[in-house]
Amino acid sequence: MTGLEVAVRYVHLASVLLLVGSFSFELLVSRPTFKNVGTQTSLDFPSFYSALFSIARLSLLLAIGTAILGLFIKIADAAGLPLAESIDLGTIINVLTGTRFGIVWLVRMALFSLLAVVMSPKFFGWLKSDSVWLCVAEFVLSATLLIALAAAGHASAAEGVTFFIQLAMDGLHLLAAGVWLGGLIPLAMFFSWAKASRESSTLIIAQEATASFSRLGFVSVTVLLVTGLFNAWYLVGGVPALLGTDYGYLLLAKLGILIPLIGLASRNRWRLKPRLGNLAAHNEFEKIPEPLAQLQRGVITEASLGAAILLIVGMMGITPPARHVQPGWPFSFRLDWSNLAASADVRFLTNTGGALSIVGIVLLACAVLTRRHRRWIVAAGGIIFVIGVLIAANALSVDAYPTTYVRPSVAYNAISVANGMLLYGETCAVCHGVAGYGDGPAAADLKPKPADLTARHAASHTVGDLYWWLSHGIKETAMPGFKESFSEDERWDLINFLRALSNAERARALAPVSDTDVWLVAPDLAYGTSRGETKALKDHRGDKIVLLVLVSFPESGDRLEQLERMAARLTSAGVEIILVPNDAERYRRTVDSKPSQLPVVTEGNDEIFKTYSLFSQSFETDGNSPEAPLPKHTEFLIDKQGYIRARWIAKEGGGWLDIENLLQEIEILQNEKSQAAAPDDHVH
């Protein structure tokens, strides 16, 4: 039913656009033009309005019919039934009253009915048919009908303030398209009407109408570009999604038609319109029909390209937005800007390519400003620009795979990291070593040597690259693929652990003093409170600073008593204290005798303890590995954005043993401005 749905959406959108274009053309172009020159001619203006009204009436009937058919198609898709079997009164009522699509449909049908009344001959009985207020009412109603389409489109998936922003942008985008693209057919009709008369006044009217529509089109195209860029950013999100999804391909096809369409419109505006004006200004009316005919052909071509764009828009309406689809990268390479810091040769080639590109751009700019040898200058500038881009791109390119830009299906949380830690110990440690340094028992016999998974460069790979290597292995190395051994979720668990392992090596430098470099994401976790509530670490983002405490007995006993005494003061400072016991049973026995009011992790505490223990290693410990001795007591200070900013290891003494030092760090984090956006739920 996809083909039928696209066809119905196409006809409906085209009909509503033509409605808006007809009424906006009458209100903003033809009516002001006729008013200015009407006293100078005896032409029969109503003949044009009659033809324009016929187009609007036909558009209204098509729009209503396709809206009804579209409702039945929607119901059939939801029910998974053929169109003929899906017509059920109860189902129709449920869709109309229980879904946003249905409510929007009802509102639009009410607007259609009101517009039909306004356009009916009975309405003309008590209000003159040429009333400007009647024209305003028709335009406002048709524009509202068009804008309301946005509420049933992709914008309807948004929530809160984002929904209203997206709705406004979609609505403005549709309205601008209606005024410009929908006005092309009335403009072509206007030219046809003007050519039918040989009176000089008609040609003057055509010249003024062309100038008015040109200004209107310029504003509309500007709005289209601005709102289109916003929608592309919101619904696509980036180059990988643009080049690796069906929605992205449709958007590129739309742009591929829109660019020549804007070019053609610019030609009509900057070349043919001035020529028409010059002829009218010099009273050379006998020469006006020729540029007028050229303008009409150009407008018809614009309308044809616009119709092709509407077909693509109809397909985009039933295609999931690229932001919500896993992209498949179509190239075997990608650009990696981190290469600049890794090699002087890369920096030299990149700078050389950039300089050549700038020279090419300068030559192209000179070609615009001069007419002498323009073709040669354009050719030279284009060639130099392309060579420069290729040199820089080749220097920055690295291998890429179909999964390079996929998004993880498993969130970066403590349970996932712990699961990955177990898989790593069972499968990967034999080569990469228990600490990830590439020094496992089998490493000595391997060529090339296994990679050091804790090195900084390991974090520069995308998770999609890691996922591809885990699934398919790495050519010319001993690294095998685990697609058949591990499930998809298990592979993502392992990737979450590898990212945590790499970050943990850098986290050795953490201290009881807040790190000004915001980088270490705190893996999410769930915990319970003394009131029986269940919360997550990320619930406190933007609200509270979190003091996460790894608890071991008996070492943590005195510190817990201190935290209990200071709980009220810490809470008043905007801090949430979360306890993660190593031995949950022993902790329960301890607090049974001394009830605690501090929130404590009640499920998965062993896994969470092991995950955060990765970040508990300092330069005083021997190694950062799953087999390293677990710390007896460690505390992490997590800022409002969800990043670990400071750490205190009890066995190292000092630091937060003096609670005032802890309060001082809390005050610093409370008063600082956000330095980074809240981290995503997944690693990248």
Wavefront OBJ file of the C-alpha trace (Angstrom):
o trace
v 0.000 0.000 0.000
v 3.076 2.248 0.101
v 2.697 3.350 -3.531
v -0.944 4.292 -3.008
v -0.118 6.151 0.194
v 2.630 8.159 -1.528
v 0.298 9.004 -4.424
v -2.463 10.145 -2.081
v -0.070 12.248 0.002
v 1.340 13.755 -3.182
v -2.036 14.777 -4.599
v -3.223 16.068 -1.222
v -0.121 18.171 -0.611
v -0.153 19.525 -4.166
v -3.841 20.444 -3.851
v -3.387 22.314 -0.572
v -0.278 24.079 -1.877
v -2.232 25.185 -4.936
v -5.023 26.451 -2.703
v -2.592 28.563 -0.709
v -0.778 29.685 -3.857
v -4.025 30.746 -5.566
v -5.281 32.821 -2.654
v -1.845 34.321 -1.848
v -1.379 35.244 -5.520
v -4.737 36.976 -5.580
v -4.204 38.765 -2.261
v -0.546 39.745 -2.616
v 0.064 39.961 -6.374
v -2.866 40.310 -8.754
v -5.212 42.358 -6.562
v -2.655 45.094 -5.712
v -1.525 45.155 -9.354
v -5.054 45.510 -10.735
v -5.834 48.165 -8.155
v -2.839 50.245 -9.242
v -3.598 50.199 -12.971
v -7.297 49.366 -13.045
v -8.391 52.925 -13.728
v -6.118 53.080 -16.791
v -7.686 50.207 -18.706
v -10.965 48.671 -19.697
v -9.728 45.075 -19.431
v -12.030 42.383 -18.064
v -10.279 41.483 -14.790
v -13.062 39.143 -13.590
v -12.193 36.715 -16.394
v -8.840 36.020 -14.744
v -10.387 35.730 -11.281
v -12.959 33.282 -12.618
v -10.215 30.995 -13.944
v -8.264 31.364 -10.688
v -11.346 30.515 -8.626
v -11.964 27.405 -10.749
v -8.435 26.174 -9.952
v -8.989 26.833 -6.245
v -12.329 25.024 -6.243
v -10.858 21.963 -7.972
v -7.950 21.979 -5.519
v -10.359 22.077 -2.592
v -12.310 19.064 -3.873
v -9.097 17.087 -4.465
v -7.750 18.012 -1.040
v -10.918 16.874 0.747
v -11.124 13.637 -1.231
v -7.491 12.688 -0.652
v -7.788 13.601 3.051
v -10.624 11.090 3.432
v -8.774 8.435 1.441
v -5.632 9.111 3.478
v -7.571 8.444 6.697
v -8.660 5.022 5.462
v -5.108 4.196 4.356
v -3.830 5.143 7.814
v -6.412 2.898 9.472
v -5.581 0.015 7.112
v -1.854 0.340 7.864
v -2.503 0.367 11.611
v -4.773 -2.684 11.397
v -2.565 -4.538 8.913
v -5.556 -5.193 6.661
v -6.369 -4.499 3.014
v -8.008 -1.137 2.431
v -11.438 -2.616 1.665
v -11.484 -4.674 4.883
v -10.342 -1.904 7.209
v -13.429 0.286 7.047
v -14.991 -0.244 10.451
v -16.951 2.444 12.282
v -15.534 1.573 15.692
v -11.948 1.612 14.417
v -12.507 4.907 12.626
v -13.881 6.503 15.796
v -10.960 5.181 17.848
v -8.413 6.601 15.386
v -10.184 9.969 15.157
v -10.546 10.437 18.900
v -7.593 8.494 20.299
v -4.644 9.524 18.127
v -2.938 12.812 17.313
v -3.326 12.042 13.615
v -7.078 11.645 14.070
v -7.474 14.856 16.069
v -5.477 16.819 13.489
v -7.576 15.238 10.744
v -10.811 16.352 12.425
v -9.514 19.896 12.869
v -8.455 20.069 9.230
v -11.810 18.732 8.015
v -13.517 21.471 10.029
v -11.270 24.013 8.317
v -12.014 22.470 4.925
v -15.743 22.803 5.617
v -15.366 26.423 6.688
v -13.295 27.216 3.592
v -15.932 25.567 1.392
v -18.575 27.810 2.965
v -16.448 30.900 2.395
v -15.979 29.936 -1.265
v -19.619 28.998 -1.876
v -21.878 31.229 -4.006
v -24.292 31.541 -1.050
v -21.587 33.353 0.888
v -21.301 35.850 -1.936
v -24.950 36.713 -1.487
v -24.323 38.931 1.520
v -20.698 39.855 0.919
v -19.311 41.163 -2.359
v -17.257 38.534 -4.140
v -14.417 40.990 -4.706
v -14.162 41.914 -1.020
v -10.612 42.040 0.242
v -11.771 40.526 3.531
v -13.110 37.521 1.653
v -9.705 37.076 0.025
v -7.964 37.411 3.397
v -10.287 34.797 4.945
v -9.610 32.356 2.089
v -5.862 32.791 2.408
v -5.826 32.463 6.206
v -7.980 29.327 6.157
v -5.967 27.658 3.393
v -2.674 28.597 5.080
v -3.904 27.160 8.395
v -4.883 23.950 6.591
v -1.388 23.685 5.152
v 0.415 24.481 8.413
v -1.741 21.945 10.301
v -0.181 19.183 8.170
v 2.976 19.639 10.227
v 1.150 18.502 13.386
v 0.559 15.076 11.807
v 4.058 14.718 10.352
v 7.450 13.939 11.848
v 7.116 16.911 14.213
v 4.385 15.033 16.094
v 7.014 12.639 17.473
v 8.679 15.451 19.433
v 7.688 16.429 22.961
v 7.619 19.546 25.106
v 9.163 22.731 23.774
v 10.865 20.798 20.965
v 7.448 19.873 19.573
v 6.377 23.508 19.257
v 9.707 24.565 17.730
v 9.590 21.746 15.197
v 5.916 22.439 14.488
v 6.659 26.124 13.847
v 9.572 25.323 11.532
v 7.608 22.700 9.597
v 4.632 25.034 9.345
v 6.721 27.945 8.044
v 8.426 25.598 5.585
v 5.089 24.420 4.212
v 3.653 27.931 4.093
v 6.650 29.276 2.167
v 6.349 26.374 -0.276
v 2.653 27.108 -0.720
v 3.185 30.799 -1.441
v 6.047 30.171 -3.888
v 5.496 26.776 -5.521
v 1.710 26.968 -5.160
v 1.732 30.410 -6.783
v 3.569 29.277 -9.922
v 0.448 27.871 -11.614
v -1.567 31.088 -10.993
v 1.417 33.073 -12.288
v 1.550 30.983 -15.472
v -2.217 31.486 -15.887
v -1.685 35.203 -15.409
v 0.901 35.316 -18.194
v -1.448 33.384 -20.459
v -4.242 35.846 -19.709
v -1.911 38.789 -20.326
v -0.688 37.425 -23.673
v -4.248 37.015 -24.861
v -4.611 40.786 -24.927
v -2.544 43.144 -27.056
v -3.347 46.226 -25.018
v -0.340 48.026 -23.624
v -1.963 48.249 -20.179
v -2.093 44.454 -19.982
v 1.627 44.229 -20.518
v 2.236 46.884 -17.872
v 0.114 44.828 -15.489
v 2.172 41.723 -16.333
v 5.388 43.609 -15.624
v 4.173 44.827 -12.229
v 2.764 41.414 -11.273
v 6.065 39.767 -12.184
v 7.958 42.182 -9.963
v 5.547 41.578 -7.057
v 5.731 37.787 -7.341
v 9.518 37.977 -7.657
v 9.769 39.777 -4.318
v 7.332 37.329 -2.740
v 9.283 34.385 -4.139
v 12.572 35.737 -2.808
v 11.169 35.940 0.727
v 9.625 32.464 0.402
v 12.861 30.879 -0.817
v 14.761 32.486 2.064
v 12.273 31.040 4.567
v 12.455 27.652 2.821
v 16.239 27.547 3.095
v 16.344 28.602 6.759
v 13.597 26.233 7.917
v 14.899 23.483 5.642
v 18.352 23.671 7.241
v 16.793 23.490 10.696
v 14.628 20.508 9.756
v 17.618 18.757 8.199
v 19.621 19.272 11.386
v 16.758 18.053 13.559
v 15.597 15.079 11.458
v 18.949 14.021 9.987
v 21.532 15.075 12.537
v 24.747 14.678 10.567
v 26.590 13.607 7.447
v 26.572 9.837 8.232
v 22.782 9.810 8.499
v 22.477 11.957 5.364
v 24.636 9.594 3.304
v 23.601 6.319 4.908
v 19.791 6.263 5.238
v 16.774 6.219 2.917
v 15.567 9.498 4.390
v 18.960 11.055 3.703
v 18.891 9.849 0.087
v 15.445 11.394 -0.402
v 16.644 14.656 1.117
v 19.637 14.691 -1.233
v 17.308 14.044 -4.171
v 15.110 16.917 -3.004
v 18.141 19.212 -2.812
v 19.262 17.996 -6.226
v 16.011 19.305 -7.710
v 15.696 22.364 -5.479
v 19.101 23.804 -6.464
v 18.346 24.004 -10.227
v 14.837 25.180 -9.348
v 16.281 28.103 -7.377
v 18.735 28.719 -10.227
v 15.891 28.902 -12.732
v 13.914 31.214 -10.468
v 17.010 33.423 -10.100
v 17.350 33.589 -13.885
v 13.736 34.694 -14.181
v 14.242 37.284 -11.443
v 17.615 38.754 -12.399
v 17.535 38.493 -16.199
v 14.058 38.221 -17.685
v 12.223 40.426 -15.196
v 14.597 43.407 -15.652
v 14.345 42.986 -19.405
v 10.566 43.111 -19.193
v 10.750 46.198 -16.995
v 13.106 47.997 -19.381
v 10.785 47.396 -22.319
v 7.810 48.659 -20.360
v 9.755 51.730 -19.171
v 10.660 52.652 -22.769
v 7.121 51.965 -24.066
v 8.396 49.212 -26.357
v 5.221 47.217 -25.845
v 5.487 45.386 -29.152
v 8.645 43.623 -27.839
v 7.175 42.596 -24.485
v 5.351 39.394 -25.595
v 8.684 37.634 -26.284
v 10.196 37.941 -22.755
v 6.707 37.367 -21.369
v 6.549 34.043 -23.207
v 10.035 33.175 -21.925
v 8.920 33.940 -18.391
v 5.874 31.747 -18.809
v 7.963 28.834 -20.039
v 10.353 29.331 -17.142
v 7.493 29.384 -14.648
v 6.024 26.185 -16.111
v 9.436 24.519 -15.811
v 9.669 25.719 -12.203
v 6.243 24.238 -11.522
v 7.306 20.915 -13.043
v 10.399 20.757 -10.857
v 8.261 21.728 -7.878
v 5.906 18.838 -8.660
v 8.884 16.457 -8.592
v 9.908 17.843 -5.201
v 6.395 17.273 -3.862
v 6.588 13.625 -4.928
v 9.799 13.249 -2.941
v 8.220 15.031 0.034
v 5.345 12.551 -0.118
v 7.849 9.703 0.140
v 9.737 11.413 2.973
v 6.505 11.675 4.959
v 6.266 7.891 5.306
v 10.025 7.309 5.703
v 11.503 7.247 9.235
v 13.720 10.295 9.870
v 17.419 9.618 9.438
v 18.149 10.567 13.057
v 16.117 7.566 14.237
v 17.569 5.000 11.816
v 20.897 3.195 11.970
v 23.033 4.608 9.125
v 24.991 2.374 6.805
v 28.181 4.196 5.788
v 28.514 3.817 1.986
v 32.260 4.523 1.676
v 35.381 2.573 2.601
v 36.960 5.655 4.200
v 36.071 8.573 6.441
v 37.804 11.764 7.542
v 39.419 11.718 10.969
v 40.603 15.098 12.236
v 42.493 13.478 15.100
v 45.109 12.501 12.492
v 46.333 16.096 12.612
v 47.661 15.598 16.126
v 49.217 12.239 15.313
v 51.498 13.068 12.395
v 53.491 16.032 11.091
v 53.168 14.660 7.538
v 49.384 14.722 7.840
v 49.482 18.324 9.034
v 51.732 19.325 6.116
v 49.518 17.670 3.502
v 46.367 19.061 5.068
v 47.782 22.583 5.131
v 48.949 22.220 1.525
v 45.571 20.999 0.382
v 43.829 23.770 2.314
v 46.057 26.429 0.739
v 45.387 25.105 -2.772
v 41.651 25.065 -2.061
v 41.791 28.710 -0.974
v 43.652 29.629 -4.180
v 40.973 27.856 -6.197
v 38.201 29.719 -4.369
v 39.960 33.051 -4.980
v 40.222 32.303 -8.705
v 36.538 31.383 -8.862
v 35.675 34.625 -7.093
v 37.786 36.551 -9.608
v 35.887 34.881 -12.428
v 32.670 36.345 -11.076
v 34.154 39.852 -11.032
v 35.723 39.840 -14.486
v 34.629 38.880 -17.993
v 38.023 38.519 -19.601
v 39.177 34.911 -19.895
v 36.357 33.893 -17.552
v 36.152 30.315 -18.791
v 39.870 29.732 -18.355
v 39.847 31.250 -14.873
v 36.849 29.119 -13.846
v 38.511 25.973 -15.202
v 41.812 26.713 -13.459
v 40.127 27.649 -10.176
v 37.939 24.554 -10.227
v 40.840 22.210 -10.953
v 43.063 23.733 -8.246
v 40.207 23.631 -5.729
v 39.464 19.953 -6.442
v 43.153 19.008 -6.232
v 43.484 20.786 -2.890
v 40.406 19.069 -1.480
v 41.641 15.663 -2.632
v 45.091 16.175 -1.068
v 43.643 17.230 2.296
v 40.972 14.526 2.270
v 43.500 11.806 1.447
v 45.698 12.910 4.357
v 42.809 12.887 6.812
v 41.102 9.706 5.610
v 41.069 6.445 7.546
v 39.412 3.114 6.882
v 35.662 2.963 7.428
v 33.033 0.228 7.429
v 29.272 -0.043 6.928
v 28.799 0.076 10.715
v 31.233 2.943 11.369
v 28.491 5.366 12.395
v 25.903 3.014 13.885
v 24.547 3.911 17.310
v 24.836 1.344 20.120
v 21.670 -0.540 20.966
v 22.822 -1.006 24.580
v 23.165 2.002 26.872
v 26.449 2.861 28.560
v 25.578 1.776 32.074
v 27.325 -0.045 34.873
v 25.538 -3.360 34.335
v 26.508 -3.423 30.651
v 30.144 -2.572 31.470
v 30.256 -5.350 34.059
v 28.793 -7.852 31.590
v 31.411 -6.792 29.047
v 34.116 -7.174 31.688
v 33.123 -10.815 32.161
v 33.145 -11.493 28.404
v 36.524 -9.797 28.082
v 38.040 -11.936 30.806
v 36.750 -15.123 29.194
v 37.681 -14.325 25.581
v 39.955 -11.331 25.031
v 42.344 -11.279 27.984
v 44.396 -14.178 26.619
v 45.708 -11.876 23.865
v 45.142 -8.327 25.104
v 45.974 -9.042 28.747
v 43.824 -8.683 31.844
v 44.591 -4.945 31.992
v 44.184 -4.402 28.242
v 47.835 -3.513 27.630
v 48.229 -6.066 24.827
v 50.418 -8.310 26.999
v 48.271 -11.442 27.343
v 49.772 -14.964 27.540
v 49.287 -15.527 23.801
v 50.577 -12.089 22.732
v 54.238 -13.140 22.418
v 53.486 -15.475 19.518
v 51.273 -13.040 17.589
v 52.365 -10.793 14.724
v 51.373 -8.045 14.724
v 51.098 -7.691 18.486
v 47.628 -7.210 20.003
v 46.612 -3.569 20.419
v 46.948 -1.708 23.704
v 43.280 -1.112 24.509
v 44.060 1.479 27.183
v 45.944 3.856 24.875
v 44.439 7.252 24.039
v 44.136 6.365 20.356
v 41.826 3.462 21.235
v 39.160 5.973 22.258
v 39.427 7.780 18.896
v 37.808 4.889 17.021
v 34.057 5.066 16.629
v 32.004 2.432 18.396
v 30.844 1.381 14.946
v 34.427 0.540 14.012
v 34.807 -1.509 17.187
v 31.512 -3.248 16.494
v 32.668 -4.179 12.969
v 35.975 -5.554 14.222
v 34.281 -7.540 16.991
v 31.807 -8.924 14.497
v 34.082 -9.626 11.521
v 37.626 -9.517 12.873
v 40.564 -7.472 11.554
v 42.310 -8.486 8.358
v 45.964 -9.488 8.496
v 45.856 -9.892 12.280
v 44.967 -12.687 14.682
v 41.816 -10.805 15.719
v 38.841 -13.110 14.940
v 35.209 -12.156 14.466
v 32.682 -12.954 17.202
v 29.465 -12.498 15.256
v 28.593 -16.162 15.692
v 29.874 -16.398 19.278
v 28.355 -13.290 20.860
v 24.876 -11.864 20.471
v 24.470 -8.250 19.347
v 23.851 -7.090 22.925
v 26.918 -8.983 24.154
v 29.096 -7.283 21.559
v 27.796 -3.894 22.678
v 28.436 -4.855 26.313
v 32.017 -5.659 25.396
v 32.379 -2.316 23.584
v 31.015 -0.486 26.623
v 33.650 -2.202 28.763
v 36.447 -1.412 26.302
v 35.517 2.260 26.325
v 35.413 2.246 30.137
v 38.773 0.445 30.237
v 40.376 3.055 27.988
v 38.918 5.904 30.052
v 39.997 4.239 33.302
v 43.667 4.464 32.354
v 43.342 8.200 31.936
v 41.273 8.363 35.146
v 44.349 7.398 37.165
v 45.068 11.142 37.361
v 41.799 11.908 39.170
v 42.249 13.537 42.571
v 40.121 14.927 45.422
v 40.334 18.263 43.578
v 37.838 18.854 40.751
v 39.243 18.245 37.299
v 38.706 21.300 35.073
v 38.718 19.031 32.022
v 35.184 17.638 31.669
v 35.484 14.275 29.926
v 34.823 11.195 32.106
v 31.220 10.054 31.709
v 29.752 8.356 34.781
v 28.133 5.053 33.715
v 24.464 5.141 34.618
v 23.078 2.951 37.403
v 19.817 2.281 39.246
v 19.457 2.471 43.025
v 16.827 2.383 45.741
v 16.118 4.787 48.579
v 15.098 4.217 52.179
v 11.553 5.119 51.118
v 11.409 2.277 48.627
v 11.841 4.523 45.566
v 13.814 3.461 42.509
v 15.932 6.068 40.771
v 18.728 6.286 38.215
v 21.941 8.276 38.339
v 20.950 10.293 35.265
v 17.736 11.422 36.998
v 19.862 14.017 38.820
v 21.282 15.653 35.716
v 20.722 19.369 35.754
v 19.558 19.208 39.368
v 21.982 17.682 41.862
v 25.622 16.820 42.328
v 26.089 13.158 43.225
v 28.533 11.712 45.741
v 28.921 8.065 44.731
v 30.504 5.972 47.493
v 31.994 2.491 47.024
v 31.471 0.819 50.402
v 33.473 -2.049 51.955
v 33.308 -3.326 55.516
v 34.846 -2.905 57.976
v 36.967 -0.239 56.251
v 34.013 2.018 55.408
v 32.385 1.916 58.835
v 33.837 5.111 60.298
v 33.392 7.027 57.045
v 29.730 6.013 56.784
v 29.094 7.279 60.290
v 30.714 10.575 59.304
v 28.554 10.816 56.179
v 25.446 10.033 58.249
v 26.272 12.926 60.572
v 26.902 15.256 57.644
v 23.981 14.013 55.518
v 21.745 17.001 56.254
v 24.504 19.472 55.444
v 25.426 17.695 52.232
v 21.788 17.528 51.174
v 21.340 21.251 51.798
v 24.370 21.816 49.559
v 22.487 20.110 46.704
v 24.172 16.708 46.942
v 22.651 13.253 46.494
v 24.640 10.550 48.319
v 24.514 7.069 46.771
v 26.112 4.080 48.477
v 27.312 1.079 46.465
v 28.217 -1.792 48.851
v 30.659 -4.458 47.750
v 29.014 -7.064 49.963
v 25.281 -6.318 49.989
v 24.484 -8.956 52.632
v 27.106 -7.709 55.036
v 25.943 -4.139 54.479
v 22.362 -5.096 55.341
v 23.489 -6.804 58.534
v 25.437 -3.700 59.504
v 22.694 -1.144 58.840
v 20.053 -3.331 60.505
v 21.687 -2.508 63.805
v 22.219 1.143 62.815
v 19.462 2.178 60.354
v 20.728 4.453 57.549
v 18.813 7.135 55.703
v 21.320 7.281 52.845
v 20.227 5.957 49.393
v 21.801 2.622 48.595
v 22.040 0.507 45.470
v 19.755 -2.476 46.030
v 20.074 -4.322 42.715
v 23.173 -5.104 40.671
v 25.454 -3.650 43.336
v 28.218 -6.190 42.657
v 28.347 -5.274 38.954
v 28.163 -1.536 39.685
v 30.935 -1.842 42.283
v 33.196 -3.616 39.789
v 32.456 -1.064 37.060
v 33.314 1.953 39.191
v 36.325 0.122 40.561
v 37.840 0.564 37.099
v 38.003 4.293 37.862
v 39.377 3.673 41.365
v 42.907 2.950 40.264
v 45.546 5.621 40.804
v 49.222 5.873 39.928
v 49.969 4.098 43.203
v 48.288 0.868 42.046
v 50.018 -1.797 39.984
v 47.539 -2.089 37.175
v 44.150 -1.177 35.936
v 42.436 -4.476 35.305
v 39.415 -6.582 36.200
v 41.705 -8.711 38.372
v 43.237 -5.856 40.342
v 42.365 -5.819 44.063
v 39.138 -3.945 44.623
v 39.506 -0.704 46.587
v 38.281 -0.712 50.159
v 36.584 2.661 50.016
v 36.389 5.187 47.159
v 34.209 8.241 46.603
v 33.369 9.964 43.305
v 32.007 13.461 42.834
v 29.718 13.564 39.778
v 28.608 16.959 38.453
v 25.120 17.966 37.339
v 25.868 17.065 33.737
v 26.779 13.467 34.576
v 30.600 13.595 34.491
v 33.017 12.288 37.161
v 35.004 15.341 38.251
v 36.880 14.289 41.401
v 37.790 11.145 43.350
v 38.972 10.306 46.829
v 40.532 6.946 47.697
v 40.338 6.444 51.468
v 43.532 4.364 51.777
v 45.538 7.281 50.340
v 44.452 9.438 53.296
v 43.913 13.200 53.429
v 41.528 14.627 50.905
v 37.879 14.373 51.856
v 38.648 12.821 55.225
v 38.162 16.428 56.216
v 34.565 16.954 55.174
v 35.202 20.669 54.644
v 37.434 19.824 51.700
v 34.569 17.881 50.138
v 32.140 20.755 50.710
v 34.594 23.132 49.084
v 34.723 20.994 45.905
v 30.922 20.750 45.906
v 30.643 24.529 46.077
v 33.009 24.897 43.127
v 30.915 22.525 41.006
v 27.691 24.205 42.072
v 28.915 27.637 41.025
v 30.603 26.751 37.747
v 28.919 27.234 34.392
v 28.199 24.106 32.368
v 31.305 23.270 30.371
v 29.868 20.383 28.373
v 26.520 19.063 27.265
v 25.008 16.188 29.192
v 26.476 12.932 27.841
v 24.424 10.668 25.640
v 23.107 7.393 27.014
v 25.412 5.539 24.623
v 29.143 5.662 23.933
v 30.296 7.067 20.585
l 1 2 3 4 5 6 7 8 9 10 11 12 13 14 15 16 17 18 19 20 21 22 23 24 25 26 27 28 29 30 31 32 33 34 35 36 37 38 39 40 41 42 43 44 45 46 47 48 49 50 51 52 53 54 55 56 57 58 59 60 61 62 63 64 65 66 67 68 69 70 71 72 73 74 75 76 77 78 79 80 81 82 83 84 85 86 87 88 89 90 91 92 93 94 95 96 97 98 99 100 101 102 103 104 105 106 107 108 109 110 111 112 113 114 115 116 117 118 119 120 121 122 123 124 125 126 127 128 129 130 131 132 133 134 135 136 137 138 139 140 141 142 143 144 145 146 147 148 149 150 151 152 153 154 155 156 157 158 159 160 161 162 163 164 165 166 167 168 169 170 171 172 173 174 175 176 177 178 179 180 181 182 183 184 185 186 187 188 189 190 191 192 193 194 195 196 197 198 199 200 201 202 203 204 205 206 207 208 209 210 211 212 213 214 215 216 217 218 219 220 221 222 223 224 225 226 227 228 229 230 231 232 233 234 235 236 237 238 239 240 241 242 243 244 245 246 247 248 249 250 251 252 253 254 255 256 257 258 259 260 261 262 263 264 265 266 267 268 269 270 271 272 273 274 275 276 277 278 279 280 281 282 283 284 285 286 287 288 289 290 291 292 293 294 295 296 297 298 299 300 301 302 303 304 305 306 307 308 309 310 311 312 313 314 315 316 317 318 319 320 321 322 323 324 325 326 327 328 329 330 331 332 333 334 335 336 337 338 339 340 341 342 343 344 345 346 347 348 349 350 351 352 353 354 355 356 357 358 359 360 361 362 363 364 365 366 367 368 369 370 371 372 373 374 375 376 377 378 379 380 381 382 383 384 385 386 387 388 389 390 391 392 393 394 395 396 397 398 399 400 401 402 403 404 405 406 407 408 409 410 411 412 413 414 415 416 417 418 419 420 421 422 423 424 425 426 427 428 429 430 431 432 433 434 435 436 437 438 439 440 441 442 443 444 445 446 447 448 449 450 451 452 453 454 455 456 457 458 459 460 461 462 463 464 465 466 467 468 469 470 471 472 473 474 475 476 477 478 479 480 481 482 483 484 485 486 487 488 489 490 491 492 493 494 495 496 497 498 499 500 501 502 503 504 505 506 507 508 509 510 511 512 513 514 515 516 517 518 519 520 521 522 523 524 525 526 527 528 529 530 531 532 533 534 535 536 537 538 539 540 541 542 543 544 545 546 547 548 549 550 551 552 553 554 555 556 557 558 559 560 561 562 563 564 565 566 567 568 569 570 571 572 573 574 575 576 577 578 579 580 581 582 583 584 585 586 587 588 589 590 591 592 593 594 595 596 597 598 599 600 601 602 603 604 605 606 607 608 609 610 611 612 613 614 615 616 617 618 619 620 621 622 623 624 625 626 627 628 629 630 631 632 633 634 635 636 637 638 639 640 641 642 643 644 645 646 647 648 649 650 651 652 653 654 655 656 657 658 659 660 661 662 663 664 665 666 667 668 669 670 671 672 673 674 675 676 677 678 679 680 681 682 683 684
